[in-house]
Amino acid sequence: MSGIRFIIGFHAVTSRLRQNPGSIKEIIIDATRDDHRARNLLQLTGNHKIRITASNSAKLAEITGSHRHQGVVASIDATHQHFDLDDILDSLTEPARLLVLDGIQDPHNLGACLRVADAFGVHAVIAPKDRAVGLTPAVYKVSSGAADTVPYIAVTNLARTLKQLKDRNVWIYGTAEDAEHDLIDFQLKGAVAWVFGSEEKGMRRLTRENCDQLVRIPMLGGVESLNVAVSAGICLFETHRQQSLA
């Protein structure tokens, strides 16, 4: 099973069928599902040579380690998900818009970040291979298909990758409560990579040191901080707004 992983839920499986059906090895569906969502999914397989297997809910939970599978699981060839950062940057005809996540642990946060990245035209999401959640079945489900539309690049050394981005004329912006500049009056320059730290500890020291500029999201209420996906959405919207005007 090397190179094979599972995605769960109707949104994730349907998105994979539309985006990259050739990577699907098998779809396993709860035999008790005879509703329109199950029928539509099976119809969508069309002429694709994908094996369909009937099973039960308990078996699907055992396979995936989750009870939130909605009665459908797809096994996919993970090798179809390899992306090269240089190839992505070389192919762009517009300023790069990247999202860098330094050690996100919660699959729901990563899934939400991927949805935000898809919504605001991010060209790639970059994260470390170690001490990060990675693309789990739960991430695929929460992302509602965004895990298949936004390239996810896991790197061995995040600090080195940030330096490589600088060499490619990408500006590295991080968010911090003690930053000198507010996002609301900050002028972004050209190609942009936004960096966000983990839920508990924020950015690691080397990650923070490799940022060209730290920016603060202005907070008007009593809440001290925002969820990482919410913060990413605010910063990426502002990036989209400024790049569109430019």
Phi, psi and omega in degrees: 000014179298132180085359180252135172220173186245144169239149189231156176090152185293321180299310184294316182291319179296318178298316180297322177299321182281324186273320188206067184297333182294342181275350182275123179270322184201145171245125180249125186232143178297123184298340180277351179279107178230036181260181186293328180294318179293317180295319179296321179296314180295324178294325181293335178299333172048235182268004179292138181275074181243128179288132178250125182236131176272139180214205177226167186299320181295321179293320178297320178295323178293320182294316189262343184075021182215142176266004182259035185277348180063012178090011178215134180222140175237134172266131185234156176276107184294341180292343178284355183257015182280128177232143177251126185298317180298320179297320179295313181296321181293335184273352186283143174248011179219165179302137181297144175228107188238152176237123181247124183244113186267080172088039176291129184257332186271121180299330178292323177293317179294317178300318179293322178296322178294322177296317177298317180300317178296318183296327186248024169069034177290135183277337177193148171253130184243135180210156177289150177291324183260154178057038177212155189290324182074182185273085178271168176305321179296321179297314178302317182295312182294327183290346179052041177101344182294334178295342178262347182255338180249120178302131178247120186243115178265124185245153181286320183229105185292319180299319179295322179295321178297321177295322178294323177295321177299321178296337177266016179063035173261127178279132183257116180244131175244159177253138180206143181295332183264015181293152182284325186257141171273144178299327187295334180237025183259132180264117179278151185238123169051224180290138190229139168233118177267132183247131177231141183271183182288167185298322186265316190251352182071204180289142173288162187303311182295325178296313180298318181295336180270002174281137175289327183207141173256139185232143179254134172275119182294132181243128184259341183260200183269353180287134185280329184210166181246156171302146185300322180291323177294314178300316180297320179298318179297312182292321180288326175296316179296323177296314178300318181297311183291320180291327177293320178293324181292000000 
